[in-house]
Amino acid sequence: MKTIPFGYPIIGDEEKKAVLKVLEGPILVHGPRAKEFEKIFSEFTGANYAVSVSSCTAAMHLFYFSIGLGPGNEVIVPAQTHTATAHVVELCGAKPVFVDAEIETGNINIEQIESSLNENTKAISVVHYLGMPVNMEKINEIARKHKLFVVEDCALALGSYLKGIHAGRYGNVGCFSFYPVKHITTAEGGMLITADEKIFDRITRQKAFGVDRHMGEREIPGVYDVKMLGFNYRMSEIQAALGIEQMNRIKSFLQIRKDNYQILTKSINDMDEFTQFQSSHGDYLSSYYCFSAMLKEKFVPKRLEIVNCLKRNGVGTSVYYPKPVPHFSYYREKYGYDENSFPVAAKISRSSIALPVGPHLGPEEMKYIVQSLKSAIAEVK
Ligand SMILES: *Cc1c(COP(=O)(O)O)cnc(C)c1O
C-alpha cells in the first residue's frame, strides 16, 4: 500500500539553509528577503508591483480596506469559493452578494453578475477555481461599464494564464496564498499584485500600521507619523526566505502538476461514473491545483463511501469546497439563504472528489490513485 497525502509541502535543503541563514542574523522582519521575494514574484507574474503579506486573506482584506469598503457597500462574490473570499467583505462591514457557479469549470457564472448589481455595488471578486482562469475580459467589461473594482482571488492560480497574461493581472489586484497545500508555500503567507502605483503605495503602508515612512525612509530612526489606519499584515524574513527558494522550483512544480493531471484526465475519462471539469484549452491555461472529479447523480450518495475506500488505500482526497459559502451557517443565518439557492455550486460541492496532483507525486502514484478509485467504485456498487 502507498501513502498519498492530498498535499505535501516540498521543503528541501535549500529552504532549510535559507531559513537558518535568516535565524543566524538579526533581521527577522523589514529585511532584504521580503523585497527579493516580491521582485521574483512580480517578474514571474509580469506584475508591476508585488506586496508580500501574511496571507491571501490579508491581501484581499487590505485591498477592500484601502478603498474604504464599508457598511452599505456590496461586493459580488462567487458562491463556489473558499470562505475567505466572502469573509474579507464582511470584515469591512460590507455585504457579499453571491453569484452561482457555471458547471463547466466551477468558476463564477458571468451571465448572472449584472442582474446582481445595484448602486451599492463597489467591486466584483472572482476565484480562478482550482486554477482554471475566469474569463477576465468579460469581467472587466462589466466592471468598466458599472465602474467597479475587480479583485482576483488567485489562491489556487499561481501558474494560471489567460491569453498569455498571468492570473491576477486583469483585476485591480490579484491575491495569492502560500498556505502549505498551495502551489508554493511559506507556511503561512500571501502576495498581492497590482499595476496601480497608488494601490501599491497605500497597501504597502496599510500592511504595516499605516505609518507614513517605512524603515528605510526614516531620517531619524524610530521617528514617523501615522496618517491612516492599518494592520500588521507583514511577511517575516523567514517566510520570505522560504518563498524565494520555492519560486526557484516553481517551473518544475507546475510541470509535475500538469503531467499528473493529464494522467488522471485520461484514465478517469474512461470511467462513466464521473464527469470532469473543463481544463486548459486555447487561451486558458490552468495551474492544475488538483483534479476534481464529479460523480454522476446516481453515484453521489456513495461519495463518502468512495472517499473512505480511498482513505483505507492510503489515498488522500479533499473537497473544493465542502459547501457553497452562502450555505455555511454564518451566511445562511445572517442572510437567510436556503438550501436550494446556488444549485450549481451546491451540486459541485455535493458531488466532487478532489484528487491530488502535487509535486510530491509522480506517474506511479497517479496509476495507484486510478487503481484505487476503480476498486473503490467496484466496492460501493
Ligand atoms: C486557500 C485559499 C484562501 C485562503 O488563503 P490564506 O493564505 O490561507 O489566507 C483564499 N481563497 C482561496 C480560493 C483559497 O483556496
The ligand as an ORCA input file, in Angstrom:
! r2SCAN-3c Opt
* xyz 0 1
  C      -6.578     28.876      0.469
  C      -7.496     29.880     -0.073
  C      -7.640     31.136      0.520
  C      -7.023     31.489      1.841
  O      -5.654     31.689      1.724
  P      -4.820     32.086      3.052
  O      -3.451     32.349      2.536
  O      -4.877     30.892      3.955
  O      -5.455     33.280      3.639
  C      -8.440     32.075     -0.108
  N      -9.080     31.795     -1.256
  C      -8.994     30.583     -1.839
  C      -9.697     30.333     -3.115
  C      -8.213     29.579     -1.261
  O      -8.175     28.371     -1.829
*
